[in-house]
């Protein structure tokens, strides 16, 4: 087993992904014994991981309650999306100055991966996770190409608001997914031309539309979503008692 600090980093990353993907719901209690067993680590590095996550705001802690998944309000989500749209647009503006044949090919390769995953005319259940990974990789690469590490730091912080994360893929309406993926294509093409102004405008609209669509879907089908934000004054939510699936995969 890795050393404690490596184990705690591993645990934090796995728990973070479980929260952002909706396997762990807002308000859900994080049972340390269960998590330690499922992750194959001792409670010491697990507690260190949870403490670290509490400091970044993804997990909360109360003396008589222990650690639990933090709940966010609709206002929190709207604010996170607004800042994320501006930060990722800035990333595009800066990335345009740093494009190379290699980075152009990488972004276009990610777009091609998305094309293959959507070529059936629908997002098949077995393709949801690969599409999500492609989406995260695309946004992460654009931010990396900006050359400004502060953008990545701030965007990662914003994505600790689960509903505002780039891991959220709403696939009820294939036309929405198609539109979103076409944004990726147009961003990649604009960056290949080193047109930072165009790429930034598309990215800002891309993130803004994601928020608008998420809001509409949450209002129309709240029962479908594990990351349903609370009212503007966050209320405690009852834990579901579900077991986390494949957390240690």
Buried (B, 14 or more C-beta within 10 A) or exposed (E): EEEBEEBBBBBBEBBBBBBBBBBBBBBBBBBBEEBBEBBEBEEEBBBBBBBBBBEEEBBBBEEEEEBBBBBBBBBBBBBBBBBBBBBBBBBBBBBBEBBEEEBBEBBBBBBBBBEEBBEEEEBEEEBBEBBBBBBBBBBBBBBBBBEBEEBBEBBBBBBBBBBBBBBBBBBEEEEBBBEBBBBBBBBBBBBBEBBBEBBBBBBBBBBBBBBEBBBEBBEEEEEEBBBBBBEEEBEEBEBEEEEBEEBEE
